[in-house]
Amino acid sequence: MIALFENVQVLALLIQAMGAALIGLLCLMLNRVVRHPALSAWVRGWVSLGGALIALLIEQAIPGSAAATLPLYMFGEYLFGYWIIEGCAHFGGRRWSSRWLPRLITPLAAFSIAMPQLIGYGFAAVFTLQSLALAFIFGTALIALAPAARRDPSSPGLLTMRVALLLLTLIFLGYLPIFIANLLSNAALPMTLLKLSSATHLVFEFVLGFGGAVLVLEQSHQGLAVRNDTLTADNARFRGQAERDALTNAYNRHAFFQLLDAFRVGDTAIRGCAVMIDVDGLKQLNDGFGHVLGDAALIRVANAIQQLARDDDRLFRWGGDEFMLIALNQDAAAVAVQLDQLNPSLAAPGSVTVQVSYGVVEFGTLGELSDAVRRADLSMYARKRERRPTTRWNQSERLERSDLAMAAVEPESEPAGQG
């Protein structure tokens, strides 16, 4: 037994079997965290390779067992090849039917039993056949990964797997002339070369297994990144919807208080003007002609304010017929000049004729903003009492104006401050 383990070839087989088991264990643990069909296939594949190598070890220890152990070795490596190719096919995006394995097991088992009897149980004959089979397996797995390589050529895990598969294919193809020459000439095998190449394909099998694990983690990370981006986009969309008035698309009161919190958290120094704007006679318009025309009037006022506002301004629907405009870094005189254009703009022909009253008050700090809003509201009502509404509606206009207003219920422009 001690002499057996002094054999370098036996030690290499033992290390290979242990390595295959460790890679299978790694894939198994990864698959419990990151569910992926390729990992499930690779777990079965590496375990099958470990079992095949153990059967070959038994054959080395008990030469008389070759009739049982060599077919098990061959069959185990064929199963290894099937599951390695299946895992690579999953990454390549190829369809893989679960019905293929039941159809292949019987032919592969029969082939594994029959071939040693036909070609003999000699190491050179069996390994020539297995070298050809393994070269085919690794080459097919490399082809199965090709679509994934076209999709993501910079993937480290994918590059590692492809290099390992290519070199393993070449190594096992390189065994063929050596063993065929040995079979034809009965010359001695170049054992030093075979030991070196055996150690080399052992290393590349390790590289192949760890490359697959890295590839799974990469794809999992990419999936999490995509889901995170989707959640971020959904969150931004829902937040936008929560901060908008559904009718006018102006910001709502919730958005105003969110803006105040952002200024406070950022310790932002702000100054500007608070403007309160009220739609004159909206209640009479709703009572006399219905809420369709009232809604059209609100939309028209919001659009008119947005067209006059600057990119940095923020328009809020403050109440039923009230809007508030926060104009940053402007003085009251400049803002009043802009607002004086509102009523002439609203007097132009449209679905509904309407006018507004407004009050504007400057503030110099964030702490003064709330008081500025209150004073602007008082100023707006004072202005409203000083003026008489110039808009009148009569019953004969009701149907015509209602029909025109139906097309005006959807907002037509972005709110102020959106560019």
The 8 nearest C-alpha neighbors of each residue, nearest first, counted from 0:
[[1, 3, 2, 4, 60, 5, 6, 61],
 [2, 0, 3, 4, 5, 6, 60, 9],
 [3, 1, 5, 0, 4, 6, 60, 9],
 [2, 4, 0, 1, 5, 6, 60, 9],
 [3, 5, 6, 1, 2, 10, 9, 0],
 [6, 4, 2, 3, 7, 1, 10, 9],
 [5, 7, 4, 9, 3, 8, 10, 2],
 [8, 6, 10, 9, 11, 5, 4, 194],
 [9, 7, 11, 10, 6, 12, 194, 197],
 [10, 8, 12, 6, 11, 7, 13, 4],
 [9, 11, 13, 7, 12, 8, 4, 14],
 [10, 12, 8, 14, 9, 13, 15, 7],
 [13, 11, 15, 9, 10, 14, 16, 52],
 [12, 14, 10, 16, 15, 11, 9, 17],
 [15, 13, 17, 11, 16, 12, 18, 10],
 [14, 16, 18, 12, 13, 17, 11, 19],
 [15, 17, 49, 13, 19, 18, 14, 52],
 [16, 18, 20, 14, 15, 19, 21, 13],
 [17, 19, 15, 21, 20, 16, 14, 22],
 [20, 18, 45, 22, 49, 16, 21, 17],
 [19, 21, 23, 17, 18, 22, 49, 46],
 [22, 20, 24, 18, 23, 19, 25, 17],
 [23, 21, 25, 19, 24, 20, 208, 18],
 [22, 24, 42, 45, 20, 26, 21, 25],
 [23, 25, 27, 21, 22, 26, 20, 28],
 [26, 24, 22, 28, 27, 23, 21, 29],
 [27, 25, 29, 23, 24, 28, 42, 38],
 [26, 28, 24, 30, 25, 29, 42, 23],
 [29, 27, 25, 31, 30, 26, 24, 32],
 [30, 28, 26, 32, 31, 27, 33, 25],
 [29, 31, 33, 34, 27, 32, 28, 38],
 [30, 32, 28, 29, 33, 34, 27, 26],
 [33, 31, 29, 30, 34, 28, 27, 35],
 [34, 32, 30, 29, 31, 35, 219, 216],
 [33, 35, 30, 32, 31, 36, 38, 29],
 [34, 36, 37, 38, 33, 30, 39, 215],
 [37, 35, 39, 38, 40, 34, 86, 89],
 [38, 36, 86, 40, 39, 35, 89, 41],
 [39, 37, 41, 40, 36, 35, 26, 30],
 [38, 40, 36, 42, 37, 41, 43, 35],
 [41, 39, 82, 37, 38, 43, 86, 42],
 [40, 42, 44, 38, 43, 39, 83, 82],
 [43, 41, 23, 39, 44, 40, 45, 26],
 [44, 42, 46, 41, 40, 45, 47, 39],
 [45, 43, 79, 41, 82, 47, 42, 46],
 [44, 46, 23, 48, 19, 47, 42, 43],
 [45, 47, 49, 43, 48, 44, 20, 23],
 [46, 48, 50, 44, 75, 45, 79, 49],
 [49, 47, 51, 45, 50, 79, 46, 76],
 [50, 48, 16, 46, 19, 52, 47, 51],
 [49, 51, 47, 53, 48, 52, 46, 54],
 [52, 50, 72, 75, 48, 54, 53, 49],
 [51, 53, 55, 49, 54, 16, 50, 56],
 [52, 54, 56, 50, 55, 51, 49, 57],
 [55, 53, 68, 57, 51, 52, 56, 72],
 [56, 54, 52, 58, 53, 57, 72, 59],
 [57, 55, 53, 59, 58, 54, 52, 60],
 [58, 56, 60, 54, 59, 55, 61, 53],
 [57, 59, 55, 61, 62, 56, 65, 60],
 [58, 60, 56, 57, 61, 62, 55, 9],
 [59, 61, 57, 58, 62, 56, 3, 0],
 [60, 62, 58, 63, 59, 64, 57, 65],
 [63, 61, 58, 64, 59, 65, 60, 57],
 [62, 64, 61, 65, 58, 66, 60, 67],
 [65, 63, 62, 66, 61, 67, 58, 68],
 [64, 66, 68, 69, 67, 58, 63, 62],
 [65, 67, 64, 68, 69, 70, 120, 63],
 [68, 66, 65, 64, 69, 70, 71, 112],
 [67, 69, 65, 71, 54, 70, 58, 64],
 [68, 70, 72, 65, 71, 67, 73, 66],
 [71, 69, 111, 112, 73, 72, 68, 67],
 [72, 70, 68, 74, 69, 73, 75, 51],
 [73, 71, 51, 69, 75, 70, 54, 74],
 [72, 74, 70, 76, 71, 75, 111, 69],
 [73, 75, 77, 71, 76, 111, 72, 70],
 [76, 74, 51, 47, 78, 72, 77, 73],
 [75, 77, 79, 73, 78, 48, 74, 51],
 [78, 76, 80, 74, 79, 75, 81, 73],
 [77, 79, 81, 75, 80, 76, 74, 82],
 [80, 78, 44, 76, 77, 47, 48, 82],
 [79, 81, 77, 83, 136, 78, 82, 84],
 [80, 82, 78, 84, 79, 83, 85, 77],
 [83, 81, 85, 44, 40, 84, 79, 80],
 [84, 82, 80, 86, 85, 81, 41, 44],
 [85, 83, 140, 87, 81, 82, 86, 88],
 [84, 86, 82, 88, 83, 87, 81, 89],
 [87, 85, 37, 89, 83, 88, 40, 84],
 [86, 88, 84, 90, 89, 144, 85, 143],
 [87, 89, 91, 143, 85, 93, 90, 86],
 [90, 88, 92, 86, 91, 87, 37, 93],
 [91, 89, 87, 92, 88, 147, 144, 86],
 [90, 92, 147, 144, 88, 146, 89, 93],
 [91, 93, 89, 90, 88, 94, 146, 147],
 [94, 92, 88, 91, 89, 95, 143, 90],
 [95, 93, 96, 92, 89, 88, 91, 85],
 [96, 94, 93, 97, 85, 88, 89, 99],
 [95, 97, 98, 99, 94, 100, 85, 93],
 [96, 98, 99, 100, 95, 101, 102, 85],
 [99, 97, 96, 100, 101, 102, 95, 103],
 [98, 100, 102, 97, 101, 96, 103, 95],
 [99, 101, 103, 102, 98, 104, 97, 81],
 [102, 100, 104, 103, 99, 98, 105, 97],
 [101, 103, 99, 100, 104, 98, 105, 106],
 [104, 102, 100, 106, 101, 105, 107, 99],
 [105, 103, 107, 101, 106, 102, 108, 100],
 [104, 106, 108, 107, 103, 109, 102, 101],
 [107, 105, 109, 108, 103, 104, 110, 102],
 [108, 106, 110, 104, 109, 105, 103, 111],
 [109, 107, 111, 105, 110, 106, 104, 74],
 [110, 108, 106, 112, 111, 107, 113, 105],
 [109, 111, 107, 113, 108, 112, 114, 106],
 [112, 110, 70, 108, 109, 74, 73, 113],
 [111, 113, 70, 109, 110, 114, 108, 115],
 [112, 114, 110, 116, 111, 115, 109, 117],
 [113, 115, 117, 116, 111, 110, 112, 118],
 [116, 114, 119, 118, 120, 117, 113, 112],
 [115, 117, 119, 114, 113, 118, 120, 112],
 [118, 116, 114, 115, 119, 113, 120, 112],
 [119, 117, 115, 116, 114, 124, 120, 125],
 [120, 118, 115, 116, 121, 117, 124, 125],
 [119, 121, 115, 122, 125, 65, 118, 116],
 [120, 122, 124, 119, 123, 125, 118, 115],
 [121, 123, 125, 124, 126, 120, 127, 119],
 [122, 124, 126, 121, 125, 178, 127, 182],
 [125, 123, 127, 121, 126, 122, 118, 128],
 [126, 124, 128, 122, 127, 123, 129, 121],
 [125, 127, 129, 123, 128, 124, 130, 122],
 [128, 126, 130, 124, 125, 129, 175, 178],
 [127, 129, 126, 131, 125, 130, 132, 124],
 [130, 128, 126, 132, 131, 127, 133, 125],
 [131, 129, 171, 133, 127, 132, 128, 126],
 [130, 132, 134, 128, 129, 133, 135, 127],
 [133, 131, 129, 135, 130, 134, 136, 128],
 [134, 132, 136, 130, 135, 131, 129, 137],
 [133, 135, 168, 131, 171, 137, 136, 132],
 [134, 136, 132, 138, 133, 137, 139, 131],
 [137, 135, 133, 139, 80, 134, 138, 132],
 [136, 138, 140, 134, 164, 168, 139, 135],
 [137, 139, 141, 135, 140, 136, 168, 134],
 [140, 138, 142, 136, 141, 137, 135, 143],
 [139, 141, 84, 143, 137, 142, 138, 87],
 [142, 140, 138, 144, 139, 143, 164, 161],
 [141, 143, 139, 145, 144, 140, 138, 146],
 [144, 142, 88, 140, 141, 145, 87, 91],
 [143, 145, 91, 141, 142, 147, 87, 146],
 [144, 146, 148, 142, 147, 143, 149, 91],
 [147, 145, 91, 149, 148, 144, 150, 92],
 [148, 146, 91, 150, 149, 144, 145, 151],
 [147, 149, 152, 145, 151, 146, 150, 144],
 [148, 150, 146, 147, 151, 152, 145, 144],
 [151, 149, 147, 148, 152, 146, 145, 91],
 [150, 152, 148, 153, 149, 154, 147, 157],
 [151, 153, 148, 154, 149, 150, 158, 147],
 [152, 154, 151, 155, 158, 157, 148, 156],
 [153, 155, 157, 156, 152, 151, 158, 214],
 [156, 154, 158, 157, 159, 153, 214, 213],
 [157, 155, 214, 210, 213, 159, 158, 154],
 [156, 158, 160, 154, 159, 155, 214, 161],
 [157, 159, 155, 161, 156, 160, 154, 162],
 [160, 158, 156, 210, 162, 157, 161, 155],
 [161, 159, 207, 210, 163, 157, 158, 162],
 [160, 162, 164, 158, 163, 159, 141, 165],
 [161, 163, 165, 159, 164, 160, 158, 166],
 [164, 162, 160, 166, 203, 207, 161, 165],
 [165, 163, 161, 167, 137, 162, 166, 141],
 [166, 164, 168, 162, 163, 167, 161, 169],
 [165, 167, 169, 163, 168, 164, 170, 162],
 [168, 166, 170, 164, 169, 165, 163, 200],
 [169, 167, 134, 165, 166, 137, 171, 170],
 [168, 170, 172, 166, 167, 171, 173, 165],
 [171, 169, 173, 167, 172, 168, 166, 174],
 [172, 170, 130, 174, 173, 134, 168, 169],
 [171, 173, 169, 174, 170, 175, 134, 168],
 [174, 172, 170, 171, 175, 169, 176, 177],
 [173, 175, 171, 177, 172, 176, 178, 130],
 [174, 176, 177, 178, 173, 172, 127, 179],
 [175, 177, 179, 178, 180, 174, 173, 172],
 [178, 176, 180, 174, 175, 179, 181, 173],
 [177, 179, 181, 180, 175, 176, 123, 127],
 [180, 178, 182, 176, 181, 177, 175, 183],
 [181, 179, 183, 177, 178, 182, 176, 184],
 [180, 182, 178, 185, 186, 179, 184, 183],
 [181, 183, 179, 185, 180, 184, 178, 123],
 [184, 182, 180, 181, 185, 179, 186, 178],
 [185, 183, 186, 181, 182, 180, 179, 187],
 [184, 186, 181, 182, 183, 187, 180, 188],
 [187, 185, 181, 184, 188, 180, 182, 183],
 [186, 188, 189, 185, 181, 190, 184, 180],
 [187, 189, 190, 186, 181, 177, 178, 193],
 [190, 188, 192, 191, 193, 187, 177, 194],
 [189, 191, 193, 192, 188, 194, 187, 195],
 [192, 190, 194, 193, 189, 195, 196, 188],
 [193, 191, 195, 190, 194, 189, 196, 197],
 [192, 194, 190, 196, 195, 191, 197, 189],
 [193, 195, 197, 191, 192, 196, 190, 198],
 [196, 194, 192, 198, 197, 193, 199, 191],
 [195, 197, 199, 193, 198, 194, 192, 200],
 [198, 196, 194, 199, 200, 195, 193, 201],
 [197, 199, 201, 195, 196, 200, 194, 202],
 [200, 198, 196, 202, 201, 197, 195, 203],
 [201, 199, 203, 202, 197, 198, 204, 167],
 [200, 202, 198, 204, 199, 203, 15, 197],
 [203, 201, 205, 199, 200, 204, 206, 198],
 [202, 204, 206, 200, 205, 163, 201, 207],
 [203, 205, 207, 201, 206, 202, 200, 208],
 [204, 206, 202, 208, 203, 207, 209, 201],
 [207, 205, 203, 209, 204, 208, 210, 202],
 [206, 208, 204, 160, 210, 205, 163, 209],
 [209, 207, 205, 211, 210, 206, 22, 204],
 [208, 210, 212, 206, 211, 207, 213, 205],
 [211, 209, 156, 160, 207, 213, 159, 212],
 [210, 212, 214, 208, 209, 213, 207, 215],
 [211, 213, 209, 215, 210, 214, 216, 208],
 [214, 212, 156, 210, 216, 211, 215, 217],
 [213, 215, 156, 211, 217, 212, 216, 157],
 [214, 216, 212, 218, 217, 213, 219, 211],
 [217, 215, 219, 213, 214, 218, 220, 212],
 [218, 216, 214, 220, 219, 215, 213, 221],
 [217, 219, 221, 215, 220, 216, 222, 214],
 [218, 220, 216, 222, 217, 221, 215, 223],
 [219, 221, 223, 217, 218, 222, 216, 224],
 [222, 220, 218, 224, 223, 219, 217, 225],
 [221, 223, 219, 225, 220, 224, 218, 226],
 [222, 224, 226, 220, 221, 225, 227, 219],
 [223, 225, 227, 221, 222, 226, 228, 220],
 [226, 224, 228, 222, 227, 223, 229, 221],
 [227, 225, 229, 223, 228, 224, 230, 222],
 [226, 228, 224, 230, 229, 225, 223, 231],
 [229, 227, 231, 225, 226, 230, 232, 224],
 [228, 230, 226, 232, 227, 231, 233, 225],
 [229, 231, 233, 227, 232, 228, 234, 226],
 [232, 230, 228, 234, 229, 233, 227, 235],
 [231, 233, 235, 229, 234, 230, 228, 236],
 [234, 232, 236, 230, 235, 231, 237, 229],
 [233, 235, 231, 237, 232, 236, 238, 230],
 [236, 234, 238, 232, 233, 237, 239, 231],
 [237, 235, 233, 239, 238, 234, 232, 240],
 [238, 236, 240, 234, 239, 235, 233, 241],
 [237, 239, 241, 235, 240, 236, 234, 242],
 [240, 238, 236, 242, 237, 241, 235, 243],
 [239, 241, 237, 243, 238, 242, 236, 245],
 [242, 240, 238, 239, 243, 237, 253, 254],
 [241, 243, 254, 239, 240, 251, 250, 253],
 [244, 242, 250, 240, 251, 248, 241, 249],
 [243, 245, 248, 251, 249, 246, 250, 247],
 [244, 246, 248, 243, 247, 240, 249, 410],
 [247, 245, 244, 248, 409, 298, 410, 408],
 [246, 248, 298, 249, 410, 244, 245, 301],
 [249, 247, 244, 243, 245, 246, 410, 414],
 [250, 248, 247, 414, 315, 244, 243, 314],
 [249, 251, 315, 243, 242, 244, 254, 314],
 [252, 250, 315, 316, 254, 243, 244, 253],
 [253, 251, 255, 254, 317, 256, 315, 250],
 [252, 254, 256, 255, 251, 242, 257, 241],
 [253, 255, 242, 257, 252, 251, 256, 250],
 [256, 254, 252, 258, 257, 253, 259, 251],
 [255, 257, 259, 258, 253, 254, 260, 252],
 [258, 256, 254, 260, 255, 259, 261, 253],
 [259, 257, 255, 261, 256, 260, 254, 262],
 [258, 260, 256, 262, 261, 257, 263, 255],
 [261, 259, 263, 257, 258, 262, 264, 256],
 [260, 262, 258, 264, 259, 263, 265, 257],
 [261, 263, 267, 259, 265, 260, 264, 266],
 [264, 262, 266, 260, 261, 265, 259, 267],
 [265, 263, 261, 266, 262, 260, 267, 259],
 [264, 266, 267, 262, 263, 261, 260, 268],
 [267, 265, 263, 264, 262, 268, 261, 365],
 [268, 266, 262, 265, 269, 263, 264, 365],
 [267, 269, 364, 266, 365, 270, 262, 363],
 [270, 268, 364, 365, 267, 363, 271, 327],
 [269, 271, 363, 364, 328, 362, 327, 268],
 [270, 272, 327, 328, 329, 326, 362, 361],
 [271, 273, 361, 326, 360, 362, 325, 331],
 [272, 274, 325, 360, 372, 359, 371, 324],
 [275, 273, 359, 324, 323, 358, 375, 272],
 [274, 276, 323, 358, 376, 357, 375, 322],
 [275, 277, 357, 322, 321, 356, 323, 274],
 [278, 276, 321, 356, 355, 320, 279, 357],
 [279, 277, 355, 320, 281, 354, 280, 321],
 [280, 278, 355, 281, 354, 277, 356, 388],
 [279, 281, 283, 282, 284, 278, 388, 390],
 [280, 282, 284, 283, 279, 278, 285, 293],
 [281, 283, 285, 284, 280, 286, 293, 279],
 [284, 282, 286, 280, 285, 281, 287, 288],
 [283, 285, 281, 287, 282, 286, 288, 293],
 [286, 284, 289, 290, 282, 293, 283, 288],
 [287, 285, 283, 284, 289, 288, 282, 290],
 [286, 288, 284, 285, 283, 289, 394, 392],
 [287, 289, 285, 284, 397, 286, 292, 290],
 [290, 288, 285, 291, 286, 292, 287, 293],
 [289, 291, 293, 285, 292, 294, 288, 286],
 [292, 290, 294, 293, 289, 295, 404, 401],
 [291, 293, 295, 290, 294, 404, 401, 289],
 [294, 292, 290, 296, 285, 295, 291, 284],
 [293, 295, 297, 291, 296, 292, 290, 298],
 [294, 296, 292, 298, 293, 407, 297, 408],
 [295, 297, 293, 299, 294, 298, 351, 292],
 [298, 296, 294, 300, 299, 295, 301, 293],
 [299, 297, 247, 301, 295, 300, 296, 302],
 [298, 300, 296, 302, 297, 301, 295, 303],
 [299, 301, 303, 297, 302, 298, 296, 304],
 [302, 300, 298, 304, 303, 299, 305, 297],
 [303, 301, 305, 299, 300, 304, 298, 306],
 [302, 304, 300, 306, 305, 301, 299, 307],
 [305, 303, 301, 307, 306, 302, 308, 300],
 [304, 306, 415, 302, 308, 307, 303, 414],
 [305, 307, 303, 304, 308, 302, 415, 309],
 [306, 308, 304, 305, 337, 303, 309, 338],
 [309, 307, 305, 306, 415, 312, 304, 310],
 [308, 310, 312, 311, 416, 415, 307, 326],
 [309, 311, 416, 418, 312, 415, 417, 308],
 [312, 310, 416, 309, 313, 327, 326, 415],
 [313, 311, 326, 416, 309, 310, 325, 415],
 [312, 314, 325, 415, 416, 324, 315, 311],
 [313, 315, 324, 415, 249, 323, 250, 325],
 [316, 314, 250, 323, 251, 249, 322, 317],
 [315, 317, 322, 251, 318, 249, 250, 321],
 [316, 318, 322, 321, 315, 323, 252, 251],
 [319, 317, 321, 320, 316, 322, 252, 251],
 [318, 320, 321, 317, 316, 322, 297, 281],
 [319, 321, 278, 318, 277, 281, 322, 297],
 [322, 320, 277, 318, 317, 276, 319, 316],
 [321, 323, 316, 317, 276, 315, 275, 277],
 [322, 324, 275, 315, 274, 314, 317, 276],
 [323, 325, 314, 274, 313, 273, 326, 315],
 [326, 324, 273, 313, 312, 272, 327, 274],
 [327, 325, 312, 272, 271, 324, 329, 273],
 [328, 326, 271, 329, 270, 325, 312, 272],
 [329, 327, 271, 270, 326, 330, 269, 272],
 [330, 328, 271, 327, 326, 272, 333, 331],
 [329, 331, 332, 333, 271, 361, 272, 334],
 [332, 330, 334, 333, 361, 335, 272, 360],
 [331, 333, 335, 334, 330, 336, 329, 337],
 [334, 332, 336, 335, 331, 330, 329, 337],
 [333, 335, 331, 337, 336, 332, 338, 330],
 [334, 336, 338, 332, 337, 333, 331, 339],
 [337, 335, 333, 339, 334, 338, 332, 340],
 [336, 338, 334, 335, 339, 340, 307, 333],
 [339, 337, 335, 340, 341, 336, 334, 307],
 [338, 340, 336, 337, 341, 335, 342, 343],
 [339, 341, 338, 343, 337, 342, 344, 336],
 [342, 340, 344, 338, 339, 343, 345, 303],
 [341, 343, 345, 344, 354, 340, 346, 355],
 [344, 342, 346, 345, 341, 340, 347, 339],
 [343, 345, 341, 342, 346, 347, 340, 303],
 [344, 346, 342, 347, 343, 353, 341, 354],
 [347, 345, 343, 344, 352, 342, 348, 353],
 [346, 348, 345, 344, 349, 343, 352, 342],
 [349, 347, 346, 352, 350, 351, 345, 344],
 [350, 348, 351, 347, 352, 345, 346, 403],
 [349, 351, 403, 404, 400, 352, 348, 407],
 [350, 352, 349, 296, 353, 400, 292, 295],
 [353, 351, 346, 345, 349, 390, 350, 354],
 [352, 354, 345, 390, 351, 296, 346, 355],
 [353, 355, 342, 279, 278, 345, 356, 352],
 [356, 354, 278, 279, 277, 342, 276, 357],
 [357, 355, 277, 383, 276, 379, 382, 278],
 [356, 358, 276, 379, 275, 277, 355, 359],
 [359, 357, 379, 378, 375, 275, 274, 376],
 [358, 360, 274, 375, 273, 331, 272, 275],
 [361, 359, 375, 273, 272, 371, 331, 274],
 [360, 362, 272, 271, 331, 273, 330, 371],
 [363, 361, 367, 271, 270, 368, 272, 364],
 [362, 364, 270, 367, 271, 361, 269, 365],
 [365, 363, 366, 367, 270, 269, 362, 268],
 [364, 366, 368, 367, 269, 268, 363, 270],
 [365, 367, 364, 368, 369, 370, 363, 362],
 [368, 366, 364, 365, 370, 362, 369, 371],
 [367, 369, 371, 365, 370, 366, 362, 372],
 [370, 368, 372, 371, 367, 373, 366, 365],
 [371, 369, 373, 372, 368, 367, 374, 366],
 [370, 372, 368, 374, 369, 373, 360, 375],
 [373, 371, 375, 369, 370, 374, 273, 376],
 [372, 374, 370, 376, 371, 375, 377, 369],
 [375, 373, 377, 371, 376, 372, 378, 370],
 [374, 376, 358, 378, 359, 372, 360, 377],
 [375, 377, 379, 373, 374, 378, 275, 372],
 [378, 376, 374, 380, 375, 379, 381, 373],
 [379, 377, 358, 375, 381, 376, 380, 374],
 [378, 380, 358, 357, 376, 382, 377, 381],
 [381, 379, 383, 377, 382, 378, 384, 376],
 [380, 382, 378, 384, 383, 379, 377, 385],
 [383, 381, 379, 385, 380, 384, 378, 386],
 [382, 384, 380, 381, 386, 385, 356, 379],
 [385, 383, 381, 382, 386, 380, 387, 379],
 [386, 384, 382, 383, 381, 387, 380, 356],
 [387, 385, 383, 384, 388, 382, 356, 389],
 [386, 388, 389, 385, 384, 383, 390, 279],
 [389, 387, 390, 386, 279, 280, 354, 391],
 [388, 390, 387, 391, 354, 353, 386, 279],
 [389, 391, 388, 353, 392, 352, 354, 280],
 [392, 390, 389, 393, 388, 352, 284, 280],
 [391, 393, 390, 394, 396, 284, 397, 287],
 [394, 392, 395, 396, 391, 397, 287, 288],
 [393, 395, 397, 396, 392, 287, 288, 398],
 [394, 396, 393, 397, 398, 399, 392, 400],
 [397, 395, 394, 399, 393, 398, 400, 392],
 [396, 398, 394, 400, 395, 399, 288, 401],
 [399, 397, 401, 400, 396, 402, 395, 288],
 [398, 400, 402, 401, 396, 397, 403, 395],
 [399, 401, 403, 397, 402, 398, 396, 404],
 [400, 402, 404, 398, 403, 399, 292, 397],
 [403, 401, 399, 400, 404, 405, 398, 406],
 [402, 404, 400, 350, 401, 405, 406, 399],
 [405, 403, 401, 407, 350, 406, 402, 295],
 [404, 406, 407, 402, 403, 408, 401, 291],
 [407, 405, 404, 408, 403, 409, 402, 350],
 [406, 408, 404, 295, 405, 409, 350, 298],
 [407, 409, 295, 406, 405, 294, 410, 298],
 [408, 410, 407, 411, 246, 406, 247, 298],
 [411, 409, 247, 412, 298, 248, 408, 246],
 [410, 412, 409, 413, 302, 407, 298, 247],
 [413, 411, 410, 302, 414, 305, 248, 306],
 [412, 414, 417, 415, 411, 248, 305, 418],
 [415, 413, 249, 305, 417, 416, 248, 412],
 [416, 414, 305, 313, 417, 314, 312, 308],
 [415, 417, 310, 311, 312, 313, 418, 414],
 [416, 418, 415, 414, 310, 413, 311, 313],
 [417, 310, 416, 415, 413, 309, 311, 414]]
